[in-house]
Amino acid sequence: MPDGRSRCGWAGREAGMIAYHDTEWGVPVSDDRIHFEFLVLDSFQAGLSWAVILRKREAFRQAFCELDPVVVSSFNEDDIKRLQGDASIVRNRQKIEATVSNAARFREIQEEFGTFDAFIWSFTGGRTVRNRWRRLGEVPAYTRESELMSKALRARGFRFVGPTICYAYMQGAGIVNDHTTSCFRYEEVNRLARR
């Protein structure tokens, strides 16, 4: 590693991936705007590498009006066509349409629960799941909690929220700590965990 610290194997050597791993991944999220951003990015990541999505992250923010669910939920066909023509983002029409629809569903959850945060953390009882994986190969692709989350979101009309996408979202949003125990961030993130 460039600075000699031990990291999770997926972080690689790319500066953007290392920065994301070292500062964001696994840190518990409570801000609804960040929850929405992570959901959008994880749904666009389906079938692609996370490195590609991180490189386009700022472009996604610009194209989707700072990923404000209120604004995105009001997007119309002209906005969808504009986004399909934007080479700086992933131009998959199904994912773009899902993002607009998901923004509206996101707002419905906010209205029902007060915050999306209150709803989404309920799948782990409001606590961070603190795993103790020694190797990257031990980390599951999905869990019972991510299956339940996926089922609940799909029942509410969300799209591109399968159990694997939900688990990746849970990892990024700090609902689970899946840093390997040898990673320098493992204990740091555990100290930030919701208890």
C-alpha positions as CSV (number, residue, x, y, z in Angstrom):
1,M,0.0,0.0,0.0
2,P,1.2,3.5,-0.8
3,D,1.3,4.5,2.9
4,G,2.1,1.1,4.4
5,R,-1.3,0.7,6.1
6,S,-3.2,-2.6,5.7
7,R,-6.5,-2.2,3.9
8,C,-9.4,-4.4,2.7
9,G,-8.4,-6.1,-0.5
10,W,-11.1,-4.5,-2.6
11,A,-9.6,-1.0,-2.1
12,G,-6.9,-1.7,-4.6
13,R,-4.4,1.0,-5.5
14,E,-6.5,3.6,-7.3
15,A,-6.5,6.9,-5.4
16,G,-10.3,7.3,-5.5
17,M,-11.0,3.8,-4.2
18,I,-8.4,4.2,-1.4
19,A,-9.9,7.6,-0.4
20,Y,-13.4,6.1,-0.4
21,H,-12.3,3.1,1.7
22,D,-10.3,5.3,4.1
23,T,-12.9,7.9,4.8
24,E,-16.4,6.8,3.9
25,W,-17.0,3.1,3.5
26,G,-18.6,1.6,6.6
27,V,-19.1,4.9,8.5
28,P,-22.6,5.0,9.8
29,V,-24.9,7.3,7.8
30,S,-27.7,9.3,9.4
31,D,-28.3,12.0,6.8
32,D,-31.2,11.1,4.4
33,R,-29.5,12.9,1.5
34,I,-26.4,10.7,1.8
35,H,-28.7,7.6,2.1
36,F,-30.3,8.6,-1.2
37,E,-27.0,9.1,-2.9
38,F,-25.7,5.7,-1.8
39,L,-28.9,4.0,-2.9
40,V,-28.6,5.7,-6.3
41,L,-24.9,4.9,-6.8
42,D,-25.3,1.3,-5.7
43,S,-28.2,0.8,-8.1
44,F,-26.2,2.2,-11.0
45,Q,-23.2,0.0,-9.9
46,A,-25.2,-3.2,-10.7
47,G,-23.2,-5.0,-13.4
48,L,-20.3,-2.5,-13.2
49,S,-17.3,-2.0,-11.0
50,W,-17.5,0.3,-8.0
51,A,-14.4,2.1,-9.3
52,V,-16.3,3.2,-12.4
53,I,-19.1,4.6,-10.3
54,L,-16.8,6.4,-8.0
55,R,-15.1,8.1,-10.9
56,K,-18.5,9.3,-12.1
57,R,-19.8,10.3,-8.7
58,E,-19.5,14.0,-9.1
59,A,-21.1,13.8,-12.6
60,F,-24.0,11.9,-11.0
61,R,-24.4,14.6,-8.4
62,Q,-24.5,17.3,-11.1
63,A,-26.8,15.4,-13.5
64,F,-29.2,14.5,-10.7
65,C,-29.4,17.9,-9.1
66,E,-27.1,17.1,-6.1
67,L,-29.1,13.9,-5.7
68,D,-31.9,15.7,-4.0
69,P,-34.8,13.2,-3.8
70,V,-37.4,16.0,-3.8
71,V,-36.0,17.4,-7.1
72,V,-35.3,14.0,-8.7
73,S,-38.8,12.7,-7.9
74,S,-40.2,15.5,-10.1
75,F,-38.1,14.6,-13.2
76,N,-40.1,14.1,-16.4
77,E,-39.5,12.4,-19.8
78,D,-37.4,15.4,-20.9
79,D,-35.1,15.0,-17.9
80,I,-34.8,11.3,-18.6
81,K,-33.8,11.9,-22.2
82,R,-31.3,14.6,-21.1
83,L,-29.7,12.1,-18.7
84,Q,-29.6,9.4,-21.4
85,G,-27.5,11.8,-23.5
86,D,-25.1,12.7,-20.7
87,A,-21.9,10.7,-21.4
88,S,-20.5,11.6,-18.0
89,I,-22.8,9.2,-16.2
90,V,-24.0,5.6,-16.8
91,R,-26.7,6.1,-19.4
92,N,-28.9,3.1,-18.8
93,R,-32.5,4.2,-19.3
94,Q,-33.9,1.5,-16.9
95,K,-31.6,2.7,-14.1
96,I,-32.4,6.4,-14.8
97,E,-36.1,5.7,-14.7
98,A,-35.7,3.6,-11.5
99,T,-33.8,6.5,-9.9
100,V,-36.7,8.9,-10.6
101,S,-39.3,6.4,-9.3
102,N,-37.1,5.5,-6.3
103,A,-36.9,9.1,-5.3
104,A,-40.6,9.3,-5.1
105,R,-40.7,6.1,-3.0
106,F,-37.9,7.5,-0.8
107,R,-40.0,10.5,-0.1
108,E,-43.0,8.3,0.8
109,I,-40.9,6.5,3.4
110,Q,-39.8,9.9,4.8
111,E,-43.4,11.0,5.2
112,E,-44.4,7.7,6.8
113,F,-41.4,7.3,9.2
114,G,-40.2,10.9,9.6
115,T,-36.9,10.0,8.0
116,F,-35.6,7.4,5.7
117,D,-32.8,6.8,8.2
118,A,-35.3,5.6,10.8
119,F,-36.8,3.1,8.4
120,I,-33.6,1.8,6.9
121,W,-31.8,1.2,10.2
122,S,-34.7,-0.8,11.5
123,F,-33.5,-3.8,9.6
124,T,-30.6,-4.2,12.1
125,G,-32.5,-2.9,15.2
126,G,-30.9,0.5,14.9
127,R,-27.4,-0.9,15.5
128,T,-24.4,-1.5,13.3
129,V,-23.7,-5.1,12.6
130,R,-20.0,-5.5,13.5
131,N,-18.6,-8.5,11.6
132,R,-15.2,-10.0,12.2
133,W,-14.1,-11.2,8.7
134,R,-10.4,-12.1,8.5
135,R,-10.3,-12.4,4.7
136,L,-12.2,-10.7,1.9
137,G,-13.4,-14.1,0.7
138,E,-15.4,-14.5,3.9
139,V,-17.6,-11.5,3.3
140,P,-21.0,-12.6,2.0
141,A,-22.7,-11.1,-1.1
142,Y,-25.9,-10.7,0.9
143,T,-27.4,-11.5,4.3
144,R,-30.8,-12.2,5.8
145,E,-31.0,-8.5,6.7
146,S,-30.3,-7.4,3.2
147,E,-32.9,-9.9,1.8
148,L,-35.5,-8.4,4.2
149,M,-34.5,-4.9,3.2
150,S,-34.7,-5.8,-0.5
151,K,-38.1,-7.4,0.0
152,A,-39.5,-4.4,1.9
153,L,-38.1,-1.8,-0.6
154,R,-39.5,-3.8,-3.5
155,A,-42.9,-4.1,-1.8
156,R,-42.9,-0.3,-1.6
157,G,-42.1,0.0,-5.4
158,F,-38.3,0.5,-5.4
159,R,-36.4,-1.0,-8.3
160,F,-32.7,-2.1,-8.6
161,V,-32.7,-3.0,-4.9
162,G,-31.9,-6.8,-4.9
163,P,-30.3,-8.4,-1.8
164,T,-26.8,-8.0,-3.2
165,I,-27.3,-4.3,-4.0
166,C,-28.9,-3.8,-0.6
167,Y,-25.9,-5.4,1.1
168,A,-23.5,-3.2,-0.8
169,Y,-25.5,-0.2,0.3
170,M,-25.5,-1.5,3.9
171,Q,-21.7,-1.8,3.8
172,G,-21.2,1.7,2.4
173,A,-23.7,3.3,4.8
174,G,-22.2,1.7,7.8
175,I,-25.2,-0.4,8.7
176,V,-22.6,-3.2,8.7
177,N,-18.9,-3.0,9.3
178,D,-17.3,-5.3,6.8
179,H,-13.8,-4.0,7.0
180,T,-11.6,-7.1,7.5
181,T,-10.0,-7.3,11.0
182,S,-6.5,-6.7,9.6
183,C,-7.6,-3.4,8.0
184,F,-6.6,-0.3,9.8
185,R,-10.2,1.0,9.5
186,Y,-11.8,-1.9,11.2
187,E,-11.4,-0.6,14.8
188,E,-11.9,3.0,13.8
189,V,-15.2,2.2,12.2
190,N,-16.2,0.0,15.1
191,R,-15.7,3.1,17.4
192,L,-18.2,5.0,15.2
193,A,-20.8,2.1,15.1
194,R,-24.3,2.7,16.2
195,R,-25.0,0.7,19.4
